C-alpha cells in the first residue's frame, strides 16, 4: 500500500437512526524519501545553463556521442566560431561530469 491512503467509515446508529459516516480508522502512508540533488549555487547554475545552450545550438554540429570539449574542438576546426568562454568553462571543470558531458549524454540512440 505504498503511497496510498486507506480510510474506512462506519455509520453511526442511534435507536435505528443514521447520522452519517464517522471516521473509524485512517491509514496514511507517504512515499519514501528520495535522495534529491543538492541545490547548486547561482553561478554554477548559470554556467550549466550556458553549457546546455551550447549543446542545443545546432550550428556547432551534432552533440550525440562526444563530450562537450570534443564538440567544441570540432566546431573550432570547422571554423564555426564556438564561444571561447565555453571551452574555458569545460577546461576549468574537467573532473566534473556535469560540465564535461553534454545534455544528450544520458539519452541512448534508438536503433
N, C-alpha and C positions, 0 to 999 in steps of 0.2 A: 504494500500500500504506500510505497514511497511517493511523496509529493501529492497525495490525495487527502481529501477531507471526508470524514465519515461522521455524520450527525444522525442520531436516531431520536425519534419522537414517540411519545405515547399520549393518548388522550386522557385528560383529567375527567373523572366522572364523580359526580356527587348526586346521589339519590336519583340515578337514571338520566341526569342532565349532563351534556357535554359542554365543556368550557373552552375547547380548542386545544391545540397541541402544547405540550410542555417539553422542554429540552431535558432528556434523561441523561444522555452522555454525549460528549463531543471528543473526538479524537482528531487532533490536527498534527500532521507531520510536515515538516519542512524539508525542502530539498537539501541534500548535503552541500556543504560549502565547497566551492571550487577555489583552487589556487589562482587568484587573479593576478595579472602582472602589475608590478609596481608602477605608479604614476611617474612619467618622465618629466624632467624639468622642461620649462618652456623653450629654452634654447635647443635642447635635444629634439623636442617635438618639431620645431621649425626646420632643423637640419634634416630630419627624417622626411618631412613633407617635401623639402626641396629635392631629395633623392627620389621620392616617389613620383614627383613631377617629371624628373629626368627619365624615369622608367616609362612613363606614359607618353613621352614625346616620340612620335613615330619618325620624325625627321632624322633621328640618330640611328635608325635601323632596328631590327628585331632585338628583343631583350631576352628571349627564352633560350636557355641552355648556356648562358655565360654569366659571369659576375659583372657587376657594375663597372669595375675597372677595365675589364676586357672590352666591354661595350664602349666605354669612353675612349679607349685606345684605338679601337676600330674606327669609330667616328672621327677621331683626330686624323688617322691615316687617310681617310677618305675625304678630308677637307670639309667636313660637315660642321666645323666650329662648335664643338661641345663646350659648355661653360667650364672655365678653369677652376672656379671655386668648387665644382662638383668633384673634380679629381682631388683637390686639396682635402675636401671632406672625407672622401673614401680613404685616402692615404693616412689621414690623421687618426682614423679608427679602424685600422686593418684587422685587429683582433676581434672586433665586434661584428658578428654575422648580420646584425640588423642594418649595418652600414654597407657591408660588402656584397651581400646577396640581394638581387633585385626583388621587386614586388612579386614577380611571377615565379619565384623560386619554389614556393610550396604547391604550385599547380603542376599537374602532370599533363603531358600531351595525350590526346585521345587518338588511338590508332585503330 
